[in-house]
Amino acid sequence: MAFIDHKTKTVNFKIVYHGPGLAGKTTNMYYIYDMAKPDTKGKLMSLATETDRAVFFDFSPYGMPKIRGYEMRFHLYTVPG
């Protein structure tokens, strides 16, 4: 889902990984976070149990270069399903 704000010239994308437990959603999120350039990523937030499984969600924001004057922001989430 994308939200375009013409006043602030930003485009916000929300990408949600949803699926069964142990399907690799959090692993995929950590891989993307590790591969992203440090100046484009925010803090990775994860609420995990003692067995390292996500309970509620994982979240990580990313910024990208401007396209036609608009700032691109990506918000990645994982939710157990």
MARBA-3410 file (N, C-alpha, C, O; in Angstrom, 1 decimal):
81
0.8,-1.2,0.0,0.0,0.0,0.0,0.9,1.2,0.0,1.9,1.3,0.7 ~ 0.6,2.2,-0.8,1.3,3.5,-0.8,0.5,4.7,-0.5,-0.7,4.7,-0.9 ~ 1.1,5.6,0.2,0.4,6.9,0.5,1.2,8.0,0.0,2.4,8.1,0.3 ~ 0.7,8.9,-0.9,1.4,10.0,-1.5,0.9,11.3,-0.9,-0.3,11.6,-0.9 ~ 1.9,12.0,-0.3,1.6,13.3,0.3,2.2,14.4,-0.6,3.4,14.6,-0.6
1.4,15.1,-1.4,1.9,16.0,-2.4,2.4,17.3,-1.7,3.3,18.0,-2.2 ~ 1.9,17.6,-0.5,2.4,18.8,0.2,3.8,18.7,0.7,4.6,19.6,0.4 ~ 4.2,17.5,1.2,5.5,17.3,1.7,6.4,16.6,0.7,7.6,16.3,1.0 ~ 5.8,16.2,-0.4,6.5,15.5,-1.5,7.2,14.2,-1.0,8.4,14.0,-1.2 ~ 6.4,13.4,-0.3,6.8,12.1,0.2,5.8,11.0,-0.3,4.6,11.2,-0.5
6.4,9.8,-0.6,5.6,8.7,-0.9,6.0,7.6,0.2,7.1,7.2,0.3 ~ 5.0,7.2,0.9,5.2,6.2,2.0,4.6,4.8,1.5,3.4,4.7,1.2 ~ 5.5,3.8,1.5,5.1,2.4,1.2,5.0,1.6,2.4,5.9,1.6,3.2 ~ 3.9,0.8,2.6,3.8,-0.1,3.7,3.8,-1.5,3.1,3.0,-1.9,2.3 ~ 4.9,-2.3,3.4,5.0,-3.7,2.9,4.9,-4.6,4.1,5.6,-4.5,5.1
3.9,-5.5,4.1,3.6,-6.4,5.2,3.8,-7.9,4.8,3.3,-8.3,3.8 ~ 4.7,-8.6,5.5,4.9,-10.0,5.4,4.0,-10.7,6.3,4.0,-10.5,7.5 ~ 3.1,-11.5,5.8,2.1,-12.2,6.7,2.1,-13.7,6.3,2.1,-14.0,5.1 ~ 2.2,-14.6,7.3,2.2,-16.0,6.9,2.3,-16.8,8.2,2.4,-16.3,9.3 ~ 2.4,-18.1,8.0,2.5,-19.1,9.1,3.8,-19.0,9.9,4.8,-18.5,9.3
3.8,-19.4,11.1,5.0,-19.4,11.9,6.1,-20.3,11.2,5.8,-21.3,10.6 ~ 7.4,-19.9,11.4,8.6,-20.5,10.9,8.6,-20.5,9.4,9.2,-21.4,8.8 ~ 7.9,-19.6,8.7,8.0,-19.5,7.3,9.1,-18.6,6.7,9.4,-18.6,5.5 ~ 9.8,-17.9,7.7,11.0,-17.1,7.2,10.8,-15.7,7.1,11.6,-14.9,6.5 ~ 9.6,-15.2,7.6,9.3,-13.7,7.5,10.4,-12.9,8.2,10.9,-11.9,7.6
10.7,-13.2,9.5,11.7,-12.4,10.3,13.1,-12.6,9.7,13.8,-11.7,9.6 ~ 13.4,-13.8,9.2,14.7,-14.1,8.6,14.9,-13.2,7.4,15.9,-12.6,7.2 ~ 13.8,-13.1,6.6,13.9,-12.3,5.4,14.0,-10.8,5.8,14.8,-10.1,5.1 ~ 13.4,-10.4,6.8,13.5,-9.0,7.3,14.9,-8.7,7.7,15.4,-7.6,7.4 ~ 15.5,-9.6,8.5,16.9,-9.4,8.9,17.9,-9.4,7.7,18.8,-8.6,7.7
17.6,-10.2,6.7,18.5,-10.2,5.5,18.4,-8.8,4.8,19.4,-8.3,4.5 ~ 17.2,-8.3,4.6,17.0,-7.0,4.0,17.7,-6.0,4.8,18.4,-5.1,4.2 ~ 17.6,-6.0,6.1,18.2,-5.0,7.0,19.7,-5.1,6.9,20.4,-4.0,6.8 ~ 20.3,-6.3,6.9,21.7,-6.4,6.8,22.3,-5.9,5.4,23.4,-5.4,5.4 ~ 21.5,-6.1,4.4,22.0,-5.8,3.0,21.8,-4.3,2.7,22.4,-3.8,1.8
20.9,-3.6,3.4,20.6,-2.2,3.1,21.8,-1.3,3.6,22.5,-1.6,4.5 ~ 22.0,-0.2,2.8,23.1,0.7,3.2,22.7,1.4,4.5,21.6,1.7,4.8 ~ 23.7,1.6,5.4,23.5,2.2,6.7,22.8,3.6,6.6,22.0,3.9,7.6 ~ 23.0,4.4,5.6,22.4,5.7,5.6,21.0,5.7,5.1,20.3,6.7,5.0 ~ 20.5,4.5,4.7,19.1,4.4,4.2,18.2,3.7,5.1,16.9,3.7,4.9
18.7,3.1,6.2,17.8,2.3,7.1,17.7,2.9,8.4,18.6,3.6,8.9 ~ 16.5,2.7,9.0,16.3,3.1,10.4,16.6,1.9,11.3,17.3,1.0,11.0 ~ 16.1,2.0,12.5,16.3,1.0,13.5,15.3,-0.2,13.3,14.1,0.0,13.1 ~ 15.9,-1.4,13.4,15.0,-2.6,13.2,14.4,-2.9,14.6,15.2,-3.1,15.6 ~ 13.1,-3.0,14.7,12.4,-3.3,15.9,11.8,-4.6,15.8,11.1,-4.9,14.9
12.0,-5.5,16.8,11.5,-6.8,16.8,11.0,-7.2,18.2,11.8,-7.0,19.2 ~ 9.8,-7.7,18.3,9.4,-8.3,19.6,9.4,-9.8,19.5,8.4,-10.4,18.9 ~ 10.4,-10.4,20.1,10.5,-11.8,19.9,10.4,-12.5,21.3,10.5,-11.9,22.3 ~ 10.2,-13.8,21.3,10.1,-14.6,22.5,11.4,-15.2,22.8,12.4,-14.9,22.2 ~ 11.5,-16.0,23.9,12.8,-16.6,24.3,13.3,-17.5,23.2,14.5,-17.8,23.1
12.5,-18.0,22.3,12.9,-18.9,21.3,13.1,-18.2,19.9,13.2,-18.8,18.9 ~ 13.3,-16.9,20.0,13.5,-16.0,18.9,12.4,-16.0,17.8,12.7,-15.7,16.6 ~ 11.2,-16.2,18.2,10.1,-16.1,17.3,9.4,-14.8,17.5,9.2,-14.4,18.6 ~ 8.9,-14.2,16.4,8.2,-12.9,16.5,6.8,-13.2,17.1,6.1,-14.1,16.7 ~ 6.5,-12.4,18.1,5.2,-12.5,18.8,4.2,-11.6,18.2,3.1,-12.0,17.8
4.5,-10.3,18.1,3.6,-9.3,17.6,4.0,-8.9,16.2,3.2,-9.1,15.3 ~ 5.1,-8.4,16.0,5.6,-7.9,14.7,7.0,-7.5,14.7,7.7,-7.4,15.8 ~ 7.6,-7.4,13.5,8.9,-6.8,13.3,8.7,-5.6,12.5,7.7,-5.5,11.7 ~ 9.5,-4.5,12.6,9.3,-3.3,11.8,10.7,-2.7,11.5,11.6,-2.7,12.3 ~ 10.8,-2.2,10.3,12.1,-1.5,9.9,11.7,-0.5,8.8,11.1,-0.8,7.8
12.1,0.8,9.0,11.9,1.8,8.0,13.2,2.0,7.1,14.3,1.8,7.6 ~ 12.9,2.4,5.9,14.0,2.6,4.9,13.7,3.8,4.1,12.5,4.1,3.9 ~ 14.7,4.6,3.8,14.6,5.7,2.9,15.3,5.4,1.6,16.3,4.7,1.6 ~ 14.9,6.0,0.5,15.5,5.8,-0.8,15.7,7.2,-1.4,15.2,8.2,-1.0 ~ 16.6,7.2,-2.5,16.8,8.5,-3.2,15.5,9.0,-3.7,14.5,8.3,-4.0
15.4,10.3,-3.9,14.3,11.0,-4.5,14.0,10.6,-5.9,15.0,10.4,-6.7 ~ 12.8,10.5,-6.3,12.4,10.3,-7.6,11.4,11.4,-8.0,10.3,11.6,-7.5 ~ 11.8,12.2,-9.0,11.0,13.3,-9.5,10.7,14.3,-8.4,9.6,14.8,-8.3 ~ 11.6,14.5,-7.4,11.4,15.4,-6.3,10.7,14.8,-5.1,10.5,15.5,-4.1 ~ 10.2,13.6,-5.2,9.5,13.0,-4.1,10.4,12.0,-3.3,11.2,11.2,-3.9
10.4,12.2,-2.0,11.2,11.3,-1.1,10.4,10.0,-0.9,9.2,10.0,-0.7 ~ 11.1,8.9,-1.1,10.5,7.5,-1.0,10.8,7.0,0.4,12.0,7.0,0.8 ~ 9.8,6.5,1.1,10.0,5.9,2.4,9.3,4.5,2.4,8.1,4.4,1.9 ~ 10.0,3.5,2.8,9.5,2.1,2.9,9.4,1.7,4.3,10.4,1.9,5.1 ~ 8.3,1.1,4.7,8.1,0.6,6.1,7.8,-0.9,5.9,6.7,-1.3,5.4
8.7,-1.7,6.4,8.5,-3.2,6.3,8.0,-3.7,7.6,8.6,-3.4,8.7 ~ 7.0,-4.6,7.6,6.4,-5.2,8.8,6.4,-6.7,8.5,6.2,-7.2,7.4 ~ 6.5,-7.5,9.6,6.2,-8.9,9.6,5.1,-9.1,10.7,5.2,-8.5,11.8 ~ 4.1,-9.9,10.4,3.1,-10.3,11.4,2.9,-11.8,11.3,2.8,-12.3,10.3 ~ 2.8,-12.4,12.5,2.6,-13.8,12.5,1.2,-14.1,12.1,0.2,-13.3,12.3
1.0,-15.2,11.4,-0.4,-15.4,10.9,-0.9,-16.8,11.1,-2.0,-17.1,10.7
END
